Amino acid sequence: MMDQARTTISKIFNGEPRSYTRFNLTQNMEGDNSHVEMKLSSDMDDEVEANGVGENTNQHNHPYYPSKLNQRSPKTICGYVIGILFLFIIGYLIGYLSNKSTAKTEIKSDCPVFNEIAPVEAVYSLDWSDLRALLKKKLTTDNINRNLKEFSSASHQAGSTGDEALANKIMGKFKTFGMNTWTDEHYVKVHEPGSSNNRVLFRGNVVGTTEGYLAYSALKAVQGAALYAHYGRAEDFRRLKELNVDINGKVVLVRAGFSSFAEKVANAASLNASAVLIYPDPVNYNIKDDTALFGHVHLGTGDPYTPGFPSFNHTQFPPAQSSGLPSIPAQTITIRQAAEIMSKLGGRTSPDSWSDGMLRDTMYKLGDDGDIITVEVKNVLIQKKIHNVFGVIKGYTDTDRYMVIGAQRDAWGPGYARSTVGTSLLVELARTITDMIKNDGFKPKRSIIFASWSAGEFGSVGATEWLEGYLTSLNLKMFSYVSLDEVISGFDTFKAAASPLLYELLESTMKQVSSPVDGTKSLHEQFAGYNWEKSVMEPMGLSHSAYPFQTFSGIPSLSFRFTSSTKSYPFGTIEDTDQNLERYTSYNTLKLAKTAGEVVGLVTIRLVHDHLLKLNVAKYTSVIRNYVSQIRSKVESRQMSGRLPSTVTMQWLLSAHGSYDRAASALISAIRNSDLDDMEQCRIINNRIMRVEGSFLSPFVSPRENLFRHILLGSGSHTLAALVDHLEAIKGGLESADIDQFKNQFALATWTIQGCANALAGETPSVKHKRRYLKNVLVNLFHEITGAIKLQKRHKGIKYKGWIHFSRAPQITSVK
């Protein structure tokens, strides 16, 4: 304890320079933009910058250098030292107990975006009502409309000249707003159509012209009997098995919708189907009969040929493939092609709910062994260079903590709703917030990054490669992600997918934004109904571009959309145009865009403005409880039936759930009792909140084998949902049931939850506790100094060298 006391006083006396440092974003001068080089800088900003970081003055606490002691008597020297110590300690103690400490511990960072020490001086900003009014005033439909016209493009496929031209426009906009900007580039592998179109033959005859294609399909020609399987969902194939329909070797025809193309193909492949044909049924889509569909069938995100690691040009890895690549060919066909095939199918009548389609002259039969289909996929795998574009608004206190707002930039066709709307909103939000900072005094505490992603059409490739490149640091520094992709495709329904941590913030935001349908109501009043979660929230899946942020990187994420309750919007077709979007929104596109911008803007301002992050850690308690309840009832049922041994106990899972519940409650209590003016305490609490989402990523799963490691929201055998499914398989005695595998997954999932609870329960140092402890250290040290004075009087003539010699070690009073 003596050493600790000396260290404390030494730090008080000598200290360390506390300078405001800022980051410099510099590109590799050799032409490789695939990484961002971070440099510390202690230079002062000479003027208020347009990106929102004002003038800061460096303050250095110069170390104390004692004067030479060779000219004075030991008594005089000791008296000087003791006097200085006494005065300084009393002054510091009084100041410390009456004022909050702003001294900050230097935190080193290897974050790819920020590598600096965050200043902690108090920041006085506008109140919430002022900020909300400013955002609503400055975010205008006129600016959004100008952006829509400027960023609309007939051709901007990933890696094309059109894509690069849009990237340069966005970069120019960010620079105009005074933001720091940079890009990173990746070399990714994608599929494109070959020199000749893919082909589909029915009973030996070519069926129409096949112009669409599905990237990452297996490249081969196969043949098999036709089988109609509704939407190709897992429950659809279970229904076929209940009807004793053999799926092995069949060419499966499924409708587009309700799940991603990749999931449909994976479901069919798991049952040994030979190929999959996907078509848009008129009951779901209002498009022309010959309109082709484009998409991808990689059951994952990012470049499937660099699974789990980034596709930088300078990275050298052995050849690898994602486990999510399908082993069977898959192809889209048009409404006309589908009608030509399905109107001639024989065999059994399909279940009643499966025959509600609107294909011409079609009875929706399941097909028989004579309905032979041949599928030829001749896509070509090529490498493309893509660019992600970034602009940053730096925060004023926790500069190295940031959220990201992102939007896909590329599209296969016009991509108006797919990419143009999101890109336009991204730029308008950047303009609005920088304007609030420069002209209205808004000072965000944390930083905001605006990101324009490329290769989104191939499965969030650009975004995922960025996440893979900086995985180790992002979940330590990045506290939220908001997606602007596909934010408008209709007007009569509002849907959102988010981390449970963001539910409360989204609900409060919906209550503060006016409905674009009825201005007299809020979004919440218009769309929430009696149970807003059931009415608004939907599971986040592969079709959401925020999915890799949430389930791969463990970053609380939000994605929402205005959509239609009747027809699916023609994403991935040449009919994704401004005229069609206007029809789908009843000519309210600009109103809807402004409303969407307000939602994102208010969520963003809340997350970067408030002292504590608006992330509700208690919400996960109910999510875990729901899974635990399901697992418990099924385990007990299987044990009663003798299908599961009694050695499988729920004790540890229940204990882990209880640990998380207690840790979340303790943190909420600490927040209620915290001093929001204590910047250091707020940062400590925020760090604990930020660890929650990442702690739900299973440490027992390799990102190379399964990117989506989140045990509650991800996919794979490590998830709690997989445990529930496994118990169902055990009940039915299916081949997939494996008791030992279940017990192993059960144990690993339990420990992951316990680990999250442990991370959340990290001790929050009480301000009073810290002050009381330091007071005791100082008081005891003062008594030692007094004792040294008395000792000096008794033993005159002793020559002191260096530090005062104490007669005994200090007795530090314990703190209760």
C-alpha positions, 0 to 999 in steps of 0.5 A: 500500500505504501508503494501505491500511495507513493505512486498516487502522489508521484502521479499528482506531482509529476503527472503526464502531459494531457494534450488533445490529440487528433487523428490524421487520415492518410492514404498509402502514397504507393497507390494502395488505398486498402487500409487507413494509416493512423497517426497521433498528432498533438498539433492544435487546431487553429480554427473551428473546423467545418466538420464540427471539431472546434479549437482546442488548446493543448495543456501540458502539466510539466513535471516537477523538477526539485532544485539542487540540495547541496547548498542547504542544511538537511533540516531546511531541505526537509522543511521545504519539501514537507511544506510543499507537500503539505500545501499541495496535498491540502489544496488538491484534497480540497479541490478534489472533494469539491470538484469533479476530476477531469483527469483522464487515463490515456487509452491506446487504440488500434481502431482503423478510424480513430487512434487518439486520446479523447478530450474530456473537458465539459461540452455544453450543447443544445438541449434535446428539443432544440436539436430535434427542431433544428434537424426537422428544419434543416432536413428538407425535401428540396435537398433530398430531391436534388440528391435523388436527381444527382445520384440517379444512374442507369448503370452503376454495377459494383466495380464499374465506371458508373459505380466509381463515378458515384463514389467520387461524387459522394466523396466530393460532397463530404469534402464540401461539408468540411468532413475528413474523408477517405476510401478503402479498396478491396479486390473481390470475386463476383459472378457475371453472365457468361458469353452466352445466356444460361438456359432452362429446358422443359421436356427437352425444349428451351423455355424462353430467354433467360437473361437474369442470373444468380451470382455464386450459383454452382456452375454446371448443367443438371437434369431432374424431375420438376417439383413445386415447393411454394416459397422454398422455406424450411416449413414448405419442405417439411410439408412435402416430407409429411406428404411423402414427396421425394425431393432427392434429385428434383429440380425445385421451382419456388416463388420469390419472397418471404426469404432470401434466394440463398436460403431457398437454395440452401434448404433445397440443397440440404435435401439433395435437390439437383437445382432450384428455379426461382420465379416472381409470382404475379400474386406477389409481384406487379411486374412485366411477364418478361422482367428478369430477376437478379440476385445472389445465392451465397448463404452469407455476406462478403466475398465468399472466396475470402471467408472470415478475412478481408479481400485486400490486395496485399493480403495473401491467403491460401485458396478458400471458399465460404461454407455458404456457397451452394453445391447445386445450380440455381437460376431465376426465370421470368413470369412467362417462363414459369407459366410455360413450365408450371401450367404443364406440370402433372402429379399431385395437387399441391396443398390448398394454401400453395395454389393461390398464385396467379400464373396464367392457366396454372393449377399449381400441381407438384409435378411428376417424374415425366416433367424433366427440367434441365438447368444450365448455369454458365456464369463467369467468376471474375475479380473486381476492385471496389471502393468504400467511401467514408466521411467523418464528423468528429465528436468533442469528448469521446472522439474515438467512440463512433457510430456508422450510418451506411448505404449501398451505392451499387445496383444491377439495374437502375436501383433507384429504391435499392441504392439511390434513395439511401445514398441521397439520404446519407448525403443529406444527413451528413449535410444537415448535421455538419450544418447544425455543428457549424452554424447552430452550436451542436457539439456531438460528444461522439463521432459519426461516420458516413459510409457508402458501400460498394458491391451490396448487391452481391451480399453486403460485400463492401461492408463485410470486407470492411468489418473483416479488416478491422474486426478486432477494434470495431466492437471496442470503438463502434457502438451502433450501425444504422442502415439506409438500404431499401428504406422506401418501397411502399407507404402503408407499412413501417417495419424495422429490424434491430438489436434489442438494445435499440428497441427502446430508442426506436420506439421513443423516436417513432413517437417524436416523428410525424407520420408521412401518411397523416401529419396529425399522428406520429409514426408510433400512432400510425403504425404501432397499434396495441403492441408496437413490437409485434406490429413493427419489429421483424427478425433481422436476417440475411436480406438486411444489410445490417445483418453482418454488423449485428451478428458478425461484429457484435455491433447494435444495428438498426434497419427499417423501411416503409413498404407495401402490405400488398405487393413486393417491390421489384428489387433486383430488376430493371423496373426499380426506377423512380417512376415505379417507386412513385407509384408504389408510394402513391407519389409520396416518395419525398415525404417518406424520404424526409420522414426516414431521414428524421428517424435516422437523424434523431436516433443518431443525435440521441446516440452521440449527444447524451452522456450515456448511450441510449442502449437498453441492456435489460431488453436482452433479459426477456429475449434470453428468458424466452429461449430458456423457457422454450428449451426448458419445457422441451428438455423436460418433455424429452426427458419424460419420454426417454429421448433425452438423458436425465444428466442434461440439466437446466441448472447452469443455463438458468444460472447464466440467465439469472447472472445476466438479469442481475448484471443488467439490473445492477448496471441500470441502478448504477446509471440511476445513481451516477453523476452525469457530469463525471465524464470518466464515470460516463465513459466507464459505464458506456464501455460496459454497455458497448461490450454487451452485444459483442459478448453474445458472439460465440467464441467457440465458432470460427468466423471462417466457418460461420460469420454470424456467431451471435447466439441469439440473432445469428445463424448456425448450430451455436445459436439458441434457436438451433438448440430449440430446433435440435430438441424438435429433431430429437422428438421426431427421431430424425437423422439430424438428432445427435444427443452428444452434439446437443449436449456440447452445443448446450454447454457452449451456449450456456457459457457464452451467456455467462460470459456476457453476464460477466462482462456486463457485471464489470465493477463500476467504480463509485465516485464516492468510493474513489474519492474516499479512497484517495482521501484516506491515502492522502490523510494517512500520508499526511500523518506520515509526513507529520511523523517524519517532522517529529522524527526529524526534531528528535534526530537532528543531524541525520542527513536525508538522501532523496525521499523522506525516510518513514519510521513505519509503513502507512496504515491505509484505512479500509473503505467500506 
